[in-house]
Amino acid sequence: MSIAGNLKLHSDPHIALEMISILHQMHPMAECTLDFDSAWELLLGGIIGAQCTDERVNMILPLFRERFPTIEDCSTADIGEIESVIKSCGIYRNKAKAIKESATMIINEFDGRVPDNEENLLKLPGVGRKIANLVMSDYYGQPAIVVDTHCGRISRLLGLTGNENPVKIEKDLQLLLPREEWISWGHLMVAHGRSICQARCRKCGICRLKKICSYGSQIKLERKDKEDSNDQECY
């Protein structure tokens, strides 16, 4: 079944709450998968992580921290030096430019402190809503939904949104999810996307969400009790 198929959209917040409860039971340790010690490191991880895995980012960040310990070091660094450290992450030239320019703006316009609000975060080069929400939620603890590829794809499969645009997906989710779960939703989506609802292998047969998931409830399982088996056939 195509993801773009006619999936039923849920408009009842109670269904979203049930999904959240089940997801917390399935992934009790779900948390941010980037390693960071400061708002600047999390911002860096967001910029470096575009079209790159978190695992790769977590390998790069310690090397980056060693070479450029502070925001000031980044702002004054030769851009070629920054490129050399992050070269393995892909589109590194654009990322290096964004890192240096963001560091310079933070020093000059925000007194050396990474902004804690959406308006100012979005002024930083290389920062869109995804990274802004990442910093606000996972560092500053402000309710925000990080719509990455996992979140967008699985939220559509679940029937919580019919949109492809991340901004529209975020708005749809804000209407259905309680504010106190906005931060955890992104973490749960990553955990679920890595273990059960993988892009190329959706293991609906063992997923506890399938009865209320728009995608999972529409597919025909070969065996009734597949959720109780070790079968991990892809759907």
TIVOTOR-235614 format. One record per residue (C-alpha): x, y, z. Coordinates in steps of 0.25 Angstrom, whole numbers, padded with zeros to 4 digits, always signed. Last residue first. Example, Ala and Ser with C-alpha at 12.3 -4.5 7.8 and 13.67 -1.06 7.14 Angstrom:
2
+0055-0004+0029 +0049-0018+0031 
This chain:
235
+0017-0017+0019 +0030-0024+0024 +0030-0037+0031 +0035-0037+0045 +0029-0051+0050 +0033-0053+0064 +0019-0056+0068 +0009-0049+0077 +0006-0038+0067 +0004-0048+0056 -0008-0054+0064 -0018-0052+0053 -0009-0058+0042 -0007-0053+0027 -0010-0038+0031 -0018-0030+0022 -0014-0016+0022 -0024-0005+0026 -0022-0004+0041 -0007-0003+0039 -0008+0010+0030 -0019+0017+0038 -0012+0013+0051 -0023+0010+0062 -0022-0005+0061 -0007-0005+0056 -0002+0002+0069 +0003-0010+0076 +0013-0013+0064 +0017-0027+0062 +0010-0030+0049 +0012-0015+0045 +0027-0017+0043 +0028-0006+0033 +0041-0009+0025 +0046+0001+0015 +0043+0014+0023 +0044+0007+0037 +0032+0006+0045 +0037-0003+0056 +0051-0001+0061 +0056+0012+0055 +0043+0019+0052 +0038+0016+0066 +0050+0022+0073 +0050+0034+0063 +0035+0036+0065 +0036+0035+0080 +0046+0045+0081 +0038+0055+0072 +0026+0052+0081 +0033+0054+0094 +0035+0069+0091 +0020+0072+0088 +0015+0063+0099 +0012+0074+0109 +0005+0082+0099 -0005+0071+0097 -0005+0065+0083 -0017+0067+0073 -0017+0082+0069 -0002+0083+0070 +0000+0071+0061 -0008+0078+0050 +0001+0090+0051 +0014+0082+0051 +0009+0075+0039 +0006+0088+0032 +0020+0093+0035 +0026+0080+0030 +0019+0080+0017 +0015+0066+0013 +0001+0067+0019 -0010+0057+0022 -0008+0058+0037 -0011+0049+0049 -0014+0037+0041 -0004+0028+0047 +0003+0027+0033 +0004+0042+0032 +0010+0043+0046 +0019+0032+0042 +0025+0040+0030 +0025+0054+0036 +0031+0049+0049 +0042+0040+0043 +0046+0051+0033 +0048+0061+0043 +0036+0070+0050 +0041+0074+0063 +0029+0078+0071 +0031+0089+0081 +0028+0091+0096 +0039+0099+0102 +0050+0091+0110 +0061+0100+0107 +0070+0089+0101 +0062+0079+0095 +0050+0087+0092 +0055+0101+0088 +0067+0095+0081 +0060+0085+0073 +0048+0094+0070 +0059+0104+0064 +0065+0092+0056 +0052+0088+0050 +0047+0102+0048 +0059+0106+0039 +0073+0109+0043 +0084+0110+0033 +0087+0124+0035 +0082+0129+0049 +0069+0138+0048 +0060+0126+0051 +0066+0125+0064 +0062+0139+0067 +0047+0138+0064 +0047+0124+0070 +0052+0127+0084 +0063+0123+0093 +0074+0130+0085 +0088+0124+0086 +0096+0133+0095 +0109+0140+0091 +0103+0154+0093 +0091+0151+0083 +0094+0161+0072 +0109+0160+0070 +0113+0147+0076 +0101+0139+0072 +0102+0146+0058 +0117+0141+0057 +0113+0127+0061 +0102+0126+0051 +0111+0131+0040 +0122+0121+0043 +0112+0110+0045 +0104+0113+0032 +0117+0114+0024 +0121+0101+0029 +0108+0095+0026 +0108+0100+0012 +0122+0094+0010 +0118+0081+0017 +0107+0077+0007 +0110+0063+0013 +0114+0059+0027 +0128+0054+0025 +0134+0068+0022 +0130+0073+0036 +0144+0075+0041 +0151+0079+0028 +0139+0089+0025 +0141+0096+0038 +0156+0098+0035 +0153+0103+0021 +0143+0113+0028 +0155+0119+0035 +0151+0121+0049 +0147+0134+0056 +0133+0131+0058 +0135+0117+0061 +0145+0120+0072 +0136+0130+0078 +0125+0120+0079 +0135+0112+0087 +0143+0099+0087 +0146+0099+0072 +0156+0088+0069 +0152+0079+0081 +0138+0082+0080 +0138+0079+0065 +0144+0066+0068 +0134+0062+0079 +0123+0067+0069 +0127+0058+0057 +0124+0044+0063 +0111+0049+0068 +0107+0055+0055 +0110+0042+0048 +0101+0034+0058 +0090+0045+0056 +0090+0042+0041 +0092+0052+0030 +0083+0059+0021 +0083+0071+0030 +0090+0067+0043 +0102+0077+0042 +0092+0088+0045 +0084+0081+0056 +0096+0076+0063 +0102+0090+0062 +0089+0095+0069 +0090+0084+0079 +0105+0088+0082 +0101+0103+0083 +0090+0100+0093 +0100+0092+0102 +0105+0078+0105 +0101+0071+0093 +0099+0056+0088 +0088+0055+0078 +0078+0044+0079 +0068+0052+0087 +0060+0043+0096 +0052+0030+0095 +0055+0021+0107 +0040+0016+0110 +0039+0012+0095 +0027+0002+0094 +0020+0007+0106 +0022+0022+0102 +0017+0018+0088 +0005+0012+0094 +0001+0024+0103 +0004+0034+0091 -0005+0026+0082 -0016+0026+0092 -0015+0041+0093 -0015+0042+0078 -0028+0034+0078 -0034+0043+0089 -0030+0055+0081 -0041+0051+0071 -0039+0056+0057 -0032+0044+0051 -0030+0044+0036 -0033+0031+0028 -0023+0027+0018 -0026+0028+0004 -0012+0025-0002 +0000+0034-0002 +0007+0024+0007 +0005+0014-0004 +0000+0000+0000 
